[in-house]
Amino acid sequence: MKTAGTGSAADFLPPVSTLPALRQAASGCRGCGLYRYATQTVFGEGPARARLMLVGEQPGDQEDRAGHPFVGPSGRLLDEALEEAGIDRDAVYVTNAVKHFKFVRQELTRRRLHKKPAAGEVRACRPWLAEEIKVVRPALIVALGSTAAQSLLGPGFRVTRERGRVLESPAGPVLATVHPSAILRAPGEARAAELRAFVRDLTAARRWLARATTRRPGPAARPPRRSRTRPTA
């Protein structure tokens, strides 16, 4: 483990980054205070060489209990939209910008309600996402919602202005769209329209991938070292 005190997930990164090593290390992360109330760390899941990575905001109540990303109502809607867009969910790496569930309790029912993570909590968790991107090296990242998009594209980014477009970022090409939970919150006919727009964005991601011919390196990827040949006598 790294010993430098950064006050973030960087203090808990393993010496060598692989997905199993990162997942194990993240289970003990204390990089921010969210671990105190969450049931467990919810790390990303999917193929180690997925060409498409989906990044959400944070796990929800059901994800926190199950320990897997996108298994609640938002996950079911995401599955439906991916299928309609012609994307195989099993071929996608799915993760979140923040790995612990942040919530407030409803007074009467004690139900745990989602609370948006603070900017400092997103920054503290950023090393996990950066390492996931470095290891998986996706050709394209789809950011689901403003928290994920701003984590990748900067705090001034607005999904409402730039959704559905592939933009360059330090992490590689990113396409931002809404989070499935925003669709679930939309009323009546607006929900159907939002779902259609979401499917269009995912379809644009699939078509972009079909045109892409090379895998992009992660943000911290290093070029391979040249082998050194010792001179012979």
Secondary structure as UniProt FT lines:
FT   HELIX           9..12
FT   HELIX           19..26
FT   TURN            27..28
FT   HELIX           33..36
FT   TURN            48..49
FT   STRAND          52..56
FT   HELIX           61..66
FT   HELIX           73..85
FT   HELIX           89..91
FT   STRAND          92..96
FT   STRAND          103..105
FT   TURN            107..109
FT   STRAND          112..114
FT   HELIX           119..136
FT   STRAND          140..144
FT   HELIX           146..153
FT   TURN            155..156
FT   HELIX           159..162
FT   TURN            163..164
FT   STRAND          166..167
FT   TURN            170..171
FT   STRAND          174..177
FT   HELIX           180..185
FT   HELIX           188..211
FT   TURN            219..220
//
